[in-house]
Amino acid sequence: MQAGTIQLPSLTGLRFFAALAVVLYHMRLYFAPIGDGLVVFSYGFTGVSFFFILSGFVLTWSHQEGARPGKFYWNRFARIWPLHVLTMVLAIFAPPLPASSGTAWGAAPFVLTLTQAWIPGSPYLTAFNGVSWSLSCEAFFYLLFPALSRRIGASGRLRRLFVLVPVTLLALAAGLSAAASTSAADYILGPMPIYRLGEFVLGMCLAKTMTRGWRPRFNLLHASVLLILLTAGLFVASIVSNGMARPFPVLFANLVMIPGFLMLIAAAAASDISGRMTLLTSRSLVQLGEWSYALYLVHELVIRVGRPIVLNTSVVGGIGLASLAVVVSILLSGVLHEFGEKPAEKWLRRRYLLRPDPQRVQHP
């Protein structure tokens, strides 16, 4: 059996936890009455980095050599675009957040084409459904994937790439932070697709390494402990540098967490390859993982609807409403996945299969 044909349910389960981390981070950010109570989720934004790495890993793991780029692009379009557009429309009816540009109609062409992350200093980045900026990065990764897959697949020096890519990201982060204005550095090292491509490439390199037979000597417990230690290190650094007045800078926090994310993905994949059953492979967690894309896209809309209510309540009431918002977000993600995302993807993929194949046209 080829490596790419082995299913990796643990990685699907991990997607739920990454999405939940982002949800709780936004709860801390926008639900002021309970913000301090959610301080442990101050670095939940690094869940986006996890998704970028995981995306590179999963696409590379499942990619079949010789597959047509056109089919790959269509399948990726069918996977992310329908639900993106649906939540974009729903966002029109939700109250805006303070840091969001809300319904900026001039941004619509860019948001629809997932190019909003390419406009520096623009309010278009967070227009409509603010979290969709990361899809703009993903679309760029997908565009380059067929070429990157061939290039990385032909490389006999994957270990060097594992060192070169993080060192390059760190050097850019340090250099730009020192030389550029804060806003410029925040853009280049945050939502800019070219910079975030490094995380995607690391995921690709890890998958290529594992398809060639490498297996980690550590397990899920070791990887989880490392993640906890890295997160604790960020808190300590934040306390030392600014008395915990604000989290450690986003651009460095993402880099700090990358080794832990790589270890976690490698350990989970190795567990699946060996056939071990874990909590991550349970039916309920795998299902929640399948809902994770919808959860990521819908949770900010739930926060936007609930925020005016939470701001006018007590801390205890805010905790109850925040808990309800999490539950509602998860339930809505299930509805959107089962009745929107999944059928739309299936229908679009079938359109590709039904189209005429020029190579099979019979000429008289």
Disulfide bonds with the S-S distance in Angstrom:
none
